[in-house]
Amino acid sequence: MEKFKPTSVKADRNERVLKISWDDGRESIYPFAGLRAVCPCVECKGGHDNMGGPADPAQVRDARDSGITVTNLQAVGAYALQFFWSDGHDSGIYTWEYLRQSDPALAE
């Protein structure tokens, strides 16, 4: 897969979405509920054997809003974001590649 880099990242707490503008001109909009549903950490994935695969964009698009929100967002080097969720969870590292592959607009 081609490597894309973000040019802008914004967590909109009013709309409850993360907006990423990419260096190829694409804009991706991710519902918070969908991002929380596809957390890539070992705990959420159910063990190390389930790690590494891309998220299902349809799961990101269709996740039911449970009211969980982003309380903080932090860059991890130049390759990822770490989300701090209102439910106390904060161990998922979402790489740019993972986010790009998870774009709800890619759901069939």
C-alpha positions as CSV (number, residue, x, y, z in Angstrom):
1,M,0.0,0.0,0.0
2,E,1.2,3.5,-0.8
3,K,2.3,5.5,2.3
4,F,0.1,8.5,2.9
5,K,0.8,11.2,5.4
6,P,-1.7,13.6,7.1
7,T,-1.5,17.3,6.4
8,S,-4.1,18.2,9.1
9,V,-5.7,16.3,12.0
10,K,-8.6,17.6,14.0
11,A,-10.7,16.0,16.7
12,D,-14.1,17.7,16.5
13,R,-15.8,17.0,19.9
14,N,-19.0,18.7,18.9
15,E,-19.5,16.6,15.8
16,R,-17.8,13.6,17.5
17,V,-15.5,12.9,14.6
18,L,-11.8,12.9,13.7
19,K,-11.0,14.7,10.5
20,I,-7.8,13.9,8.6
21,S,-6.6,15.7,5.5
22,W,-4.1,13.6,3.6
23,D,-1.2,14.6,1.4
24,D,-3.0,13.3,-1.7
25,G,-5.9,15.6,-1.2
26,R,-8.3,13.1,0.4
27,E,-10.2,14.0,3.5
28,S,-11.3,11.2,5.9
29,I,-13.9,11.6,8.5
30,Y,-14.0,9.0,11.3
31,P,-16.8,8.8,13.9
32,F,-15.4,8.5,17.4
33,A,-17.5,5.5,18.1
34,G,-16.1,3.7,15.0
35,L,-12.5,4.5,16.0
36,R,-13.1,3.2,19.5
37,A,-14.7,0.1,18.1
38,V,-11.6,-0.8,16.0
39,C,-9.0,0.0,18.7
40,P,-5.9,-1.8,17.5
41,C,-4.5,-2.6,21.0
42,V,-3.8,-6.2,22.1
43,E,-6.6,-6.0,24.8
44,C,-9.2,-4.9,22.3
45,K,-8.0,-7.3,19.6
46,G,-8.2,-10.3,21.9
47,G,-4.5,-11.2,22.0
48,H,-1.3,-11.0,20.1
49,D,-2.4,-13.6,17.5
50,N,-5.1,-11.1,16.3
51,M,-2.8,-8.1,15.9
52,G,-1.7,-6.5,12.7
53,G,-4.6,-6.6,10.3
54,P,-6.5,-3.6,9.0
55,A,-9.8,-2.5,10.5
56,D,-13.0,-3.0,8.7
57,P,-14.1,0.4,7.3
58,A,-17.8,-0.7,7.6
59,Q,-17.3,-1.3,11.3
60,V,-15.9,2.2,11.7
61,R,-18.8,3.6,9.7
62,D,-21.5,1.6,11.4
63,A,-20.4,1.5,15.0
64,R,-23.2,2.5,17.4
65,D,-22.5,5.7,19.3
66,S,-22.1,4.8,23.0
67,G,-21.3,8.3,24.1
68,I,-17.6,7.6,24.6
69,T,-15.6,10.6,23.4
70,V,-12.0,11.6,22.9
71,T,-10.6,13.4,25.9
72,N,-7.1,13.8,24.5
73,L,-5.2,13.0,21.3
74,Q,-1.4,12.7,21.1
75,A,1.0,12.2,18.2
76,V,3.2,9.1,18.5
77,G,6.4,10.1,16.7
78,A,5.7,10.8,13.0
79,Y,3.7,7.6,12.4
80,A,0.6,7.4,14.6
81,L,-1.9,8.8,17.0
82,Q,-2.8,7.7,20.5
83,F,-6.3,8.3,21.7
84,F,-7.3,8.9,25.2
85,W,-11.0,7.9,25.6
86,S,-13.6,9.0,28.2
87,D,-13.9,5.3,29.3
88,G,-10.3,5.4,30.5
89,H,-8.9,3.4,27.6
90,D,-5.6,4.8,26.1
91,S,-3.4,1.9,24.9
92,G,-4.3,1.8,21.2
93,I,-1.8,3.2,18.8
94,Y,-3.4,4.1,15.5
95,T,-0.8,4.3,12.7
96,W,-1.4,6.5,9.7
97,E,-1.6,3.4,7.5
98,Y,-4.2,1.8,9.9
99,L,-6.3,5.0,9.8
100,R,-6.1,5.3,6.1
101,Q,-7.2,1.7,5.6
102,S,-10.0,2.3,8.1
103,D,-11.6,5.2,6.3
104,P,-15.4,4.8,6.5
105,A,-15.7,6.1,2.9
106,L,-14.0,2.8,1.8
107,A,-16.8,0.7,3.2
108,E,-18.7,-1.2,0.6
